[in-house]
Amino acid sequence: MRLLPSLLLLLSIISCTSNKSKKFTSVNIEPVFTDSLSIRAITPLDENRVWFAADKGIVGLIDNKQPKLATIKYEDSLLHFRSIAATDSAVFVLSIANPAVLYKIGFDGTKATNIQEVYTETGEKVFYDSMKFWNNEEGIAMGDPIDGCLSIILTKNGGDTWKKLSCDNLPKVESGEAAFAASNSNISLYKDNVWIATGGKRARIFHSSNKGKDWEVFETPIIQGKAMTGIYSVHFFDNKTGIIFGGDWEQKNYNEGNKAITKDGGKTWNLISNGNEPGYRSSVKFVPNTNGNDIVAVGSPGISYSNDQGETWQELSEQGFYALEFVNDSIAFASGANKIVKLLFK
């Protein structure tokens, strides 16, 4: 019986730790880059450096607000990029539409050293949406369906070569099911897991627990049925807790059926804050070091924040963005039409 007070105190400490939250009340928006570009893919290196990929063939590194830009052409055409990923020694950018061209850009920590074309795919329906790396050797990119399945390519040698998965090894998609190249966040990775979000006529989650070898598909309650409805972004805090966000791009204020959470790795999803703010958002992230409690979502209507796993939200800014990537638990980069900014949460 003497141990009971100590036990209760220990349980109280554990409980407080597991519910750790930042409780942001505001965000400072610090411009770091402005240009006449649509920037939907960013990947930070640290709180002062961020890579980005944009339209008009532009790829760049912003280093302490100083841009280092490159223009990439395929034959005589400027490519449009909405996917980017980085390893310790390279950055990868993948173009949308036909042809899809994936480049590996060598990086020595301060500047690009060389550029290689490592994958090309042509075809009327080719359209890649998102790309991520598990580690320095293994990566994945996904795109819209061809021949009845999602387009998924994998690398196992640091991005030097990529192989497309056969539809024989993937779940079938439904008619009108595709994905949105809105923020490079159709893919979420955790350990060996990958989750891929779809939208359009169907809004589902495709999951592999072994880096793309085997797949299963899960239904979601997210709004679906029209070309611009569905999941625009997915993010997992761990192998169980994940969030999906999206809505109807043509009715951005509509806030029913546009956000949901899972506690079982994506098998089942429950709508959160249904019928309440926020509406459409194109990128969602768990805040690092908050044990899956704090969430930030951005979209063209603004920046929204929750510290209770999405049950309630507050609007931090009406300034619109496409993509969001955290550096640590209080600093993130966001990109949008003509801009990249640093977000300082407090």
Stockholm file with secondary structure:
# STOCKHOLM 1.0

chainA/1-346         MRLLPSLLLLLSIISCTSNKSKKFTSVNIEPVFTDSLSIRAITPLDENRVWFAADKGIVGLIDNKQPKLATIKYEDSLLHFRSIAATDSAVFVLSIANPAVLYKIGFDGTKATNIQEVYTETGEKVFYDSMKFWNNEEGIAMGDPIDGCLSIILTKNGGDTWKKLSCDNLPKVESGEAAFAASNSNISLYKDNVWIATGGKRARIFHSSNKGKDWEVFETPIIQGKAMTGIYSVHFFDNKTGIIFGGDWEQKNYNEGNKAITKDGGKTWNLISNGNEPGYRSSVKFVPNTNGNDIVAVGSPGISYSNDQGETWQELSEQGFYALEFVNDSIAFASGANKIVKLLFK
#=GR chainA/1-346 SS CTTHHHHHHHHHHHHHHHTCCCCCCCEEEEEEEEEEEEEEEEEEEETTEEEEEESTTEEEEEETTEEEEEECEETTEECCEEEEEECSSEEEEEECSSSEEEEEEEECSSSEEEEEEEEEECCTTCCEEEEEESSSSCEEEEEEEETTEEEEEEESSTTSCCEECCGGGSCCCCTTEECCCSSSCSEEEETTEEEEECEETCCEEEEESSTTSSCEEEECCSCCSSTTEEEEEEEESSSSCEEEEEEETTSTTCCSSCEEEESSTTSSCEECSTTSSCCCCSEEEECTTSTTCCEEEEETTEEEEESSTTSSCEEEECCCCSEEEESSSSEEEEEEEEEEEEEEEC
#=GC SS_cons         CTTHHHHHHHHHHHHHHHTCCCCCCCEEEEEEEEEEEEEEEEEEEETTEEEEEESTTEEEEEETTEEEEEECEETTEECCEEEEEECSSEEEEEECSSSEEEEEEEECSSSEEEEEEEEEECCTTCCEEEEEESSSSCEEEEEEEETTEEEEEEESSTTSCCEECCGGGSCCCCTTEECCCSSSCSEEEETTEEEEECEETCCEEEEESSTTSSCEEEECCSCCSSTTEEEEEEEESSSSCEEEEEEETTSTTCCSSCEEEESSTTSSCEECSTTSSCCCCSEEEECTTSTTCCEEEEETTEEEEESSTTSSCEEEECCCCSEEEESSSSEEEEEEEEEEEEEEEC
//
